[in-house]
Amino acid sequence: MSDLAFLSHERALPSAEGPGNVVQWHVFRTREAAEAFVPSVRLGEGQRLVGGMSRDSVGALWWLGVEVEDIQRWGNRMAVNKHAG
């Protein structure tokens, strides 16, 4: 998980209703806070760390999430979680 180059790329925040297989994500106001969170992420088989940077009405934000290979195998899409930090 040492390569965090994806945090430099503009990428919209995931959404529970939107496309993609990101099942859990956290939002941070600084890149440093996002990077500090990485060591606490534990990935299972078929999962990978994803993320990016974006903006909202307050300003810049960075996000980290867990993307799964198979959303159906993962479970209920309504169980997707989002956390702001």
LINRAHU-V834319 format. One record per pair of residues at least 12 apart in sequence whose C-alpha atoms are under 10 Angstrom apart, sorted by the first residue. I is the first residue (numbers start at 1). J is the second residue. D is the distance in whole Angstrom. If there is no record, write none. Layout:
i=I j=J d=D
i=I j=J d=D
This chain:
i=1 j=38 d=7
i=1 j=39 d=8
i=1 j=41 d=9
i=1 j=48 d=9
i=1 j=49 d=8
i=1 j=50 d=10
i=2 j=35 d=9
i=2 j=38 d=9
i=2 j=39 d=9
i=4 j=34 d=10
i=4 j=35 d=8
i=4 j=38 d=9
i=4 j=49 d=9
i=4 j=50 d=9
i=4 j=51 d=9
i=4 j=52 d=9
i=4 j=64 d=10
i=5 j=51 d=9
i=5 j=52 d=9
i=6 j=49 d=10
i=6 j=50 d=7
i=6 j=51 d=6
i=6 j=52 d=6
i=6 j=53 d=8
i=6 j=63 d=10
i=6 j=64 d=9
i=7 j=31 d=7
i=7 j=34 d=9
i=7 j=35 d=9
i=7 j=50 d=8
i=7 j=51 d=6
i=7 j=52 d=4
i=7 j=53 d=6
i=7 j=54 d=10
i=7 j=61 d=10
i=7 j=62 d=7
i=7 j=63 d=8
i=7 j=64 d=8
i=8 j=31 d=9
i=8 j=51 d=9
i=8 j=52 d=6
i=8 j=53 d=6
i=8 j=54 d=10
i=8 j=62 d=9
i=9 j=51 d=8
i=9 j=52 d=5
i=9 j=53 d=6
i=9 j=54 d=8
i=9 j=62 d=10
i=10 j=51 d=9
i=10 j=52 d=6
i=10 j=53 d=5
i=10 j=54 d=6
i=10 j=55 d=9
i=10 j=62 d=9
i=11 j=50 d=10
i=11 j=51 d=7
i=11 j=52 d=5
i=11 j=53 d=6
i=11 j=54 d=6
i=11 j=55 d=10
i=11 j=62 d=9
i=11 j=63 d=9
i=12 j=51 d=9
i=12 j=52 d=7
i=12 j=53 d=7
i=12 j=54 d=6
i=12 j=55 d=8
i=12 j=62 d=10
i=12 j=63 d=9
i=13 j=25 d=9
i=13 j=26 d=10
i=13 j=27 d=9
i=13 j=51 d=8
i=13 j=52 d=8
i=13 j=53 d=8
i=13 j=54 d=7
i=13 j=55 d=9
i=13 j=61 d=10
i=13 j=62 d=9
i=13 j=63 d=7
i=13 j=64 d=9
i=13 j=65 d=9
i=13 j=82 d=10
i=14 j=51 d=9
i=14 j=63 d=9
i=14 j=64 d=10
i=14 j=65 d=9
i=14 j=82 d=9
i=15 j=80 d=9
i=15 j=81 d=9
i=15 j=82 d=9
i=16 j=77 d=7
i=16 j=78 d=7
i=16 j=79 d=9
i=16 j=80 d=6
i=16 j=81 d=8
i=16 j=82 d=9
i=17 j=77 d=8
i=17 j=78 d=9
i=17 j=80 d=9
i=20 j=67 d=8
i=20 j=68 d=9
i=20 j=69 d=10
i=20 j=71 d=9
i=21 j=47 d=10
i=21 j=65 d=10
i=21 j=66 d=8
i=21 j=67 d=5
i=21 j=68 d=6
i=21 j=69 d=7
i=21 j=70 d=7
i=21 j=71 d=6
i=21 j=72 d=9
i=21 j=74 d=9
i=21 j=77 d=9
i=21 j=80 d=10
i=22 j=47 d=9
i=22 j=48 d=9
i=22 j=49 d=9
i=22 j=50 d=8
i=22 j=51 d=9
i=22 j=64 d=10
i=22 j=65 d=6
i=22 j=66 d=5
i=22 j=67 d=4
i=22 j=68 d=6
i=22 j=69 d=9
i=22 j=71 d=8
i=22 j=77 d=10
i=22 j=80 d=8
i=22 j=81 d=9
i=23 j=47 d=10
i=23 j=65 d=7
i=23 j=66 d=6
i=23 j=67 d=6
i=23 j=68 d=7
i=23 j=71 d=8
i=23 j=74 d=9
i=23 j=75 d=10
i=23 j=76 d=10
i=23 j=77 d=8
i=23 j=78 d=9
i=23 j=79 d=8
i=23 j=80 d=5
i=23 j=81 d=6
i=23 j=82 d=8
i=24 j=64 d=8
i=24 j=65 d=5
i=24 j=66 d=5
i=24 j=67 d=8
i=24 j=68 d=10
i=24 j=79 d=9
i=24 j=80 d=6
i=24 j=81 d=5
i=24 j=82 d=6
i=24 j=83 d=8
i=25 j=49 d=10
i=25 j=50 d=9
i=25 j=51 d=8
i=25 j=63 d=7
i=25 j=64 d=5
i=25 j=65 d=4
i=25 j=66 d=6
i=25 j=67 d=9
i=25 j=80 d=9
i=25 j=81 d=7
i=25 j=82 d=5
i=25 j=83 d=6
i=25 j=84 d=8
i=26 j=51 d=9
i=26 j=62 d=8
i=26 j=63 d=6
i=26 j=64 d=5
i=26 j=65 d=6
i=26 j=66 d=9
i=26 j=81 d=9
i=26 j=82 d=6
i=26 j=83 d=5
i=26 j=84 d=5
i=26 j=85 d=7
i=27 j=51 d=9
i=27 j=52 d=10
i=27 j=53 d=9
i=27 j=54 d=10
i=27 j=61 d=7
i=27 j=62 d=6
i=27 j=63 d=4
i=27 j=64 d=7
i=27 j=65 d=9
i=27 j=82 d=8
i=27 j=83 d=6
i=27 j=84 d=5
i=27 j=85 d=6
i=28 j=53 d=9
i=28 j=60 d=9
i=28 j=61 d=6
i=28 j=62 d=5
i=28 j=63 d=6
i=28 j=64 d=8
i=28 j=83 d=9
i=28 j=84 d=6
i=28 j=85 d=5
i=29 j=53 d=10
i=29 j=55 d=10
i=29 j=58 d=9
i=29 j=59 d=8
i=29 j=60 d=7
i=29 j=61 d=5
i=29 j=62 d=6
i=29 j=63 d=9
i=29 j=84 d=9
i=29 j=85 d=7
i=30 j=53 d=10
i=30 j=60 d=8
i=30 j=61 d=6
i=30 j=62 d=7
i=30 j=63 d=9
i=30 j=85 d=10
i=31 j=52 d=10
i=31 j=53 d=8
i=31 j=60 d=9
i=31 j=61 d=8
i=31 j=62 d=6
i=31 j=63 d=9
i=32 j=62 d=9
i=33 j=62 d=9
i=33 j=63 d=10
i=33 j=85 d=8
i=34 j=51 d=9
i=34 j=52 d=10
i=34 j=61 d=9
i=34 j=62 d=7
i=34 j=63 d=7
i=34 j=64 d=7
i=34 j=85 d=9
i=35 j=62 d=9
i=35 j=63 d=10
i=35 j=64 d=9
i=37 j=64 d=9
i=37 j=85 d=10
i=38 j=64 d=8
i=38 j=65 d=10
i=41 j=64 d=10
i=41 j=65 d=9
i=41 j=66 d=9
i=42 j=66 d=9
i=43 j=66 d=8
i=43 j=67 d=9
i=43 j=68 d=10
i=44 j=66 d=10
i=44 j=68 d=9
i=45 j=68 d=9
i=45 j=69 d=9
i=46 j=67 d=8
i=46 j=68 d=6
i=46 j=69 d=5
i=46 j=70 d=8
i=46 j=73 d=10
i=46 j=74 d=9
i=47 j=65 d=10
i=47 j=66 d=6
i=47 j=67 d=6
i=47 j=68 d=5
i=47 j=69 d=6
i=47 j=70 d=9
i=47 j=74 d=10
i=48 j=65 d=8
i=48 j=66 d=6
i=48 j=67 d=5
i=48 j=68 d=7
i=48 j=69 d=8
i=49 j=64 d=7
i=49 j=65 d=6
i=49 j=66 d=5
i=49 j=67 d=6
i=49 j=68 d=9
i=50 j=63 d=8
i=50 j=64 d=6
i=50 j=65 d=5
i=50 j=66 d=6
i=50 j=67 d=7
i=51 j=63 d=5
i=51 j=64 d=4
i=51 j=65 d=6
i=51 j=66 d=8
i=51 j=67 d=9
i=52 j=64 d=7
i=52 j=65 d=9
i=63 j=83 d=10
i=63 j=84 d=9
i=63 j=85 d=10
i=64 j=83 d=10
i=65 j=81 d=10
i=65 j=82 d=9
i=65 j=83 d=10
